[in-house]
C-alpha cells in the first residue's frame, strides 16, 4: 500500500496558514492576544485594578474588558490610551 505524502511536512507554520487561507486572521488574532497580554501584565506589575485603569483611560470597564479579551475588535485609539496610562508607547511597523 502506497503512503500518501503530507504536503505540509517541511513547511513553516506561516506557509501552512497561508495555504489554508487563514494567515491574515491568525496573525491578527495573535497580535491582539499579545497586546492584551502585555497590557494585563503591565497592569498587574503596576498594581492597577481594572476599575482604576478604565477610569484613567476615561472609558468604561466593559470597554477595558473588550481590550483585554484579545478576541474582540479594538481601536488603535483604545490601545494607545491604555499604553499612555501605563507610561508605555506603541510601536507599529510595516514590513
Kinemage of the C-alpha trace (Angstrom):
@kinemage 1
@onewidth
@group {chain A} dominant
@subgroup {mainchain}
@vectorlist {calphas} color= white
{ca unk a 1} P 0.000 0.000 0.000
{ca unk a 2} L 1.477 3.359 -1.014
{ca unk a 3} L 1.905 6.017 1.627
{ca unk a 4} L 0.322 9.361 0.996
{ca unk a 5} L 2.811 12.210 1.352
{ca unk a 6} L 1.750 15.036 3.654
{ca unk a 7} L 2.093 18.224 1.623
{ca unk a 8} L 2.773 20.239 4.808
{ca unk a 9} L 5.770 18.234 6.034
{ca unk a 10} L 8.768 20.537 5.993
{ca unk a 11} L 6.736 23.698 5.525
{ca unk a 12} L 6.632 26.545 8.012
{ca unk a 13} L 3.586 27.385 10.074
{ca unk a 14} L 3.294 30.601 8.084
{ca unk a 15} L 3.251 28.658 4.794
{ca unk a 16} L 0.657 26.255 6.170
{ca unk a 17} L -1.633 29.068 7.371
{ca unk a 18} L -1.240 30.850 4.047
{ca unk a 19} L -2.118 27.720 2.080
{ca unk a 20} L -5.171 27.237 4.283
{ca unk a 21} L -6.212 30.859 3.678
{ca unk a 22} L -6.103 31.801 7.355
{ca unk a 23} L -2.729 33.543 7.706
{ca unk a 24} L -4.126 37.075 7.985
{ca unk a 25} L -6.826 36.134 10.515
{ca unk a 26} L -4.362 34.083 12.564
{ca unk a 27} L -1.808 36.888 12.600
{ca unk a 28} L -4.422 39.439 13.662
{ca unk a 29} L -5.618 37.192 16.488
{ca unk a 30} L -2.043 36.627 17.654
{ca unk a 31} L -1.285 40.358 17.666
{ca unk a 32} L -4.471 41.217 19.587
{ca unk a 33} L -3.778 38.459 22.104
{ca unk a 34} L -0.188 39.630 22.596
{ca unk a 35} L -1.249 43.243 23.114
{ca unk a 36} L -3.973 42.223 25.578
{ca unk a 37} L -1.483 40.069 27.481
{ca unk a 38} L 1.103 42.853 27.629
{ca unk a 39} L -1.432 45.394 28.898
{ca unk a 40} L -2.783 42.995 31.544
{ca unk a 41} L 0.741 42.075 32.601
{ca unk a 42} L 1.761 45.708 32.959
{ca unk a 43} L -1.418 46.493 34.910
{ca unk a 44} L -0.552 43.674 37.282
{ca unk a 45} L 3.059 44.828 37.571
{ca unk a 46} L 1.935 48.383 38.384
{ca unk a 47} L -0.879 47.103 40.634
{ca unk a 48} L -3.592 48.925 38.699
{ca unk a 49} L -7.078 47.458 39.005
{ca unk a 50} L -9.401 47.215 36.028
{ca unk a 51} L -11.688 49.838 37.544
{ca unk a 52} L -8.820 52.272 38.072
{ca unk a 53} L -7.410 51.576 34.610
{ca unk a 54} L -10.772 52.247 32.969
{ca unk a 55} L -11.115 55.455 34.953
{ca unk a 56} L -7.657 56.649 33.912
{ca unk a 57} L -8.412 55.784 30.292
{ca unk a 58} L -11.699 57.695 30.549
{ca unk a 59} L -13.646 54.671 29.374
{ca unk a 60} L -15.933 52.026 30.802
{ca unk a 61} L -14.873 48.833 32.480
{ca unk a 62} L -16.693 46.957 29.677
{ca unk a 63} L -14.513 48.681 27.068
{ca unk a 64} L -11.386 47.757 29.015
{ca unk a 65} L -12.590 44.155 29.276
{ca unk a 66} L -13.022 44.138 25.490
{ca unk a 67} L -9.422 45.347 25.093
{ca unk a 68} L -8.103 42.710 27.494
{ca unk a 69} L -10.111 39.941 25.814
{ca unk a 70} L -7.751 39.570 22.859
{ca unk a 71} L -10.587 38.121 20.780
{ca unk a 72} L -12.597 41.298 20.310
{ca unk a 73} L -12.092 44.169 17.901
{ca unk a 74} L -10.499 47.219 19.496
{ca unk a 75} L -9.381 50.517 18.075
{ca unk a 76} L -5.843 51.780 17.859
{ca unk a 77} L -7.039 54.743 19.929
{ca unk a 78} L -8.052 52.405 22.767
{ca unk a 79} L -4.685 50.612 22.661
{ca unk a 80} L -2.829 53.932 22.626
{ca unk a 81} L -4.827 55.259 25.586
{ca unk a 82} L -4.042 52.111 27.581
{ca unk a 83} L -0.358 52.416 26.734
{ca unk a 84} L -0.337 56.058 27.785
{ca unk a 85} L -1.904 55.273 31.164
{ca unk a 86} L 0.764 52.625 31.684
{ca unk a 87} L 3.502 55.074 30.614
{ca unk a 88} L 4.327 52.905 27.604
{ca unk a 89} L 4.446 53.584 23.888
{ca unk a 90} L 3.018 51.690 20.959
{ca unk a 91} L 5.409 50.802 18.157
{ca unk a 92} L 3.891 49.801 14.819
{ca unk a 93} L 5.840 48.998 11.690
{ca unk a 94} L 5.090 47.731 8.233
{ca unk a 95} L 7.403 45.145 6.750
